[in-house]
Amino acid sequence: MRYTTLTLGWDDTELHPLTAAFTGDEGITIESLHYVNSVGDDGYAELSHLRGDLDAARDILETISEVRAFDISADGIAYIHYESSPLMDRLLAVIFDHAVVLTWPVSFHRTNGNLAAQLTLLGTEDALSQAIATIPAEIDVSLVRTGQYRASVHDPLSALTDRQREVLDTAVRAGYYEVPREATHRDIAAELSVAPGTVSEHLQRIESNLVSSLVERRGRDGQR
């Protein structure tokens, strides 16, 4: 199985009603797209992560005629149901009409004032080639990297054991990695019914594995 990571760019006014609305001038940015689903002939429903003034984001969404319904959680996760556009239909057909798999989430950044998306597709070499060839001409496409897919390269968490994932999940939920820190080793140990020293050892190994995996991935990317 192979993967291809691409950067897609477009004119804000052509593709998506939200990218034109959230230009960044309002202190609101679209950080990532966690999922998008076709709602028959009734447009799309998506789950995105917004950052910034969420009250302002709600006010903006209220004014967009293409938006049919929305809800934004306190941590910026936004459910948005909106009408489709011809270019959006053609772009999503690249995924829906071909034997490729899109990995989530899709990340966003701005280039020369316009929004761009970075995404990774998985599949056979033929399937990837066929899908990429159908990306609409209005979309600027840049190849970031391509190669043989390995889960450990794309998902650093795959290097952790089940027990390490459990400890990490517990630490994150407890607020251990918040700034300022909201939990101690003792708090995590109490929830897991282990000694604080055991938690400390687990977290050291977890952090070492994750940092090593990320550095190794950066090294591989730099060699391509």
ABEGO torsion letter per residue (X at the ends): XBBBBBBBBBBAAAABAAAAABAGAAGBBBABBABBBBBEAAEBBBBBBBBEBAAAAAAAAAABAABABBBBBAAGBBBBBBBBBAAAAAAAAAAAABBBBBBOBBBBBBBGGBBBBBBBBBEBAAAAAAAAAABBAABBBBBABBEBBBAAAABAAAABBAAAAAAAAAAAAAGAABOBBABBAAAAAAAAGBBAAAAAAAAAAAAAAAAAAAAAAAAAAAAX
